[in-house]
């Protein structure tokens, strides 16, 4: 009797998985983040780093889908050396993120997306032109960001994506701890480019 129950349970599980595969589609993505930190005094998208992850999406309407992702994302900022100023500075931040997105599919193979992301900072460091330096003002371990982006669908499975994200809450305080109106601290500002493949 126990074997029969196990067999029926496995058959039921297989049917559920098969049905879910008709509704949900999974995929992988890999790309490059170009980032800066608003408020650190070093303007410009000078810090480049990798980003990769997995995603699952499903359609609510013919042209509207929801998507959940689990990603690794490299962020931070960088001050490059110049002839006039040889000082170098780099902030490296490594996140695990879970974006929740709404995607709207347009004619001619394009789609737009928008949503929110929650991130966990599992590693960070600062360095100058000589070596790694102590972090005086620590970063918050959690990040909440707004996301907006667009994709060009090359095929039904392959797409090129560009995305902008900006942290809603500061990722750390200013060095002096000061605030002014909406300027409550330093925020991640990222432009990302990725290739997505959907199975």
Protein Blocks (a to p, Z undefined) as FASTA:
>chain_A
ZZmmmmmmmmmmmmmmmmmmmmpccdddddddddddehilpacjfbgcddddddddddfb
fkbccddddddddedddddddfklmcdcdddddddddddddddddehhiacddddddddd
fbdcdddfkbccddfbacdfbdcdddddddddfblmbccdddddddfbafbdcfkopaeh
jlnbdcdddddddddddZZ
